[in-house]
Amino acid sequence: MADGSLTCGGLEAAAMSPERTGWAAEQEPASLEKGLFQDEDSCSDCSYCDKPGSSLQSFMPEGKTFFPEIFQTNQLLFYERFRAYQDYILADCKASEVQEFTAEFLEKVLEPSGWRAVWHTNVFKVLVEATDVDFAALKAVVRLAEPYLCDSQVSTFTMECMKELLDLKEHRLPLQELWVVFDDSGVFDQTALAIEHVRFFYQNIWRSWDEEEEDEYDYFVRCVEPRLRLHYDILEDRVPSGLIVDYRNLLSQCEESYRKFLNLRSSLSNCNSDSEQENISMVEGLKLYSEMEQLKQKLKLIENPLLRYVFGYQKNSNIQAKGVRPSGQKVTHVVSSTMMAGLLRSLLTDRLCQEPGEEEREIQFHSDPLSAINACFEGDTVIVCPGHYVVHGTFSIADSIELEGYGLPDDIVIEKRGKGDTFVDCTGADIKISCIKFVQHDAVEGILIVHRGKTTLENCVLQCETTGVTVRTSAEFLMKNSDLYGAKGAGIEIYPGSQCTLSDNGIHHCKEGILIKDFLDEHYDIPKISMVNNIIHNNEGYGVVLVKPTIFSDLQENAEDGTEENKALKIQTSGEPDVTEGVDLEELMQCATGKMELYARTDPSEQVEGNCEIVNELIAASTQKGQMKKKRLSELGITQADDNLMSQEMFVGIVGNQFKWNGKGSFGTFLF
């Protein structure tokens, strides 16, 4: 068991992200310059600290009754709680030993009597005084404090009722329901912090079924750490809001299933072993147990920091389209925070004027773009008027709609707040977005993800934070005359089997400009990529990066040239006529398989070299994929393969792009 004495400066309520359990703390977080755990040489127990007085802050409980101030302990940082549970409270205990280890810890740090606290329930708050502590049961023995202070939601709840309630409970209250009254002497600091750790643990970490899980594993590593990290990721908006709702629903369902399972198990113990009722109950019990195990596995998926985003992606990609409005009518949604008369006249003239013979169209007005998107059905149009809009959710677009700004992109700014969600999530068959500036701050997810269908982005500005645009397998993305910058990852990620057309765009000041995911695996289709007249500049790494396995380099050395599937490749290289003229297909394929040097170009500029280098590398990768596939078919005894089976077309249009001032050059490969 770890030593229970805490350092003087330790376990301070120095919060970066206040936690809203119980009363909402209104004070500013304590200075982060005060470390959680000071050097052990400085002090090993609060009684030995040189600096007298409390190191914790206080706050006044809300309510009609004027209670004394209480210790503010619910603003601890992640690493403060992490170290307290790991080093002082739980150490390497098993789930079945949690209460025992917690009791041992409390015996070392908790004052057994002499402190006052507010007993806080969902119905009332009342001031009590501790006279003893039952450490094994994690309960305090209390009496009503003088003067009597009580704040109740029930007006008939008198002092006599409170005394009767305490008598029924034998004056023993769970520690997690007590909030210690502030004392500036510092004597009760550790008492307040210890109770806070108990309260937080049983409210946020402990699950009622934990004791029945496999007990040979370290409980802290298996359960406490991932749940604690998830709790703080949620506090810091690092988890998509939809995933948070799913997690809480799963938690409630699992609790309910476990409660039913316990009741059933209890009833079975009282039944006659030969009764028919027992057989029926056994079947029900097995169903409940199976259901509970499935729910627990889903909870563990979300609690795992590496898997929860995969889980979140699967959920977001399955957003259902609404389809055509039941009335069959299409609606134009107008978004404006304020509508001036001149703007309304221009809008009516330019966009809302009904043509002769045209079907009458309904117009709806919204104050923010998110509500307009959520109200859309198939075929609707959203017109965003000039202004700066702040949204706190995701644009989940599952229907074919048009989202357009009325004016220049710099005049129509939509800013995303919150770290956990993707900004724009597209799954519709044909989505068009134009003339809007999207701004992202402190994000975790990318600015736009195209899961499936076709999304067209024209004349837009994307100010990214993490990754920029992600084009998933089987999705189609078209970006024209737009500007993308600021991504800490790649500006655009292109997945195998997708189609991506980039024309007349600027992609700059990102970690990498464009990243093409590995498509050499036999299960992947080759992406179709077209890049025309883009300016890719000032990126930290490469302008364009191709991800491929290390084994590819070895296989490429032994590749056979002149294979039939090479004829299926349709290649468009640099737009300079003198570059492609006189180059036959056989020479180009030899170049792709590494049998000859790159074709000599008359224009050695960085821009032209960048275009050709990208084409050659993509052709080489595509050629190798065809050869690998032919080898696999040959091993299966298929020597005369059907052309449709053997060939996977890759149309590469790399024309007129400019690559300037990229940190590592215009093109590179990432081997894994």
Secondary structure, DSSP 8 states (H G I E B T S, - for coil): -------SSTT----SS---SSS---S----TTS-SS--TTT-SSGGG-SS-S--SEEE---SSS----EEE-TT--HHHHHHIIIIII-TT--GGGHHHHHHHHHHHH--SSS-EEEEE-SSEEEEEEEEEEETTTTEEEEEE-SS--EEESSTT--HHHHHHHHHHTTTEEEGGGEEEB--TTSTTHHHHHHHHHHHHIIIII--TTGGGS--SS-HIIIIIHHHHHHHHHHHTT-S-HHHHHHHHHHHHHHHHHHHHHHHHHHHHHTS-TT-HHHHHHHHHHHHHHHHHHHHHHHHHHHHSTTTHHHHHHHHHTT-----S-TT---EEEEE-SS--HHHHHHHHHHTS---TT----EEEEESSHHHHHHT--TT-EEEE-SEEEEE-S-EEE-S--EEEESS-GGGEEEEE--SSS-SEEE--SEEEEES-EEEE-S-SS-SEEE-SEEEEEES-EEE-SS--EEE-TTEEEEEES-EEE--SSEEEEE-TT-EEEEES-EEESSSEEEEE----STT----EEEEES-EEES-SSEEEEEEE-THHHHHHHT--SS-GGGGG-EEE--S-HHHHTT--HHHHHHHHTTSS-----S---HHHHHHHHHHHHHHHHHHHHHHHHHHHHHHTT--S--HHHH----EEEEES-EEES-TTEEEEEEE-
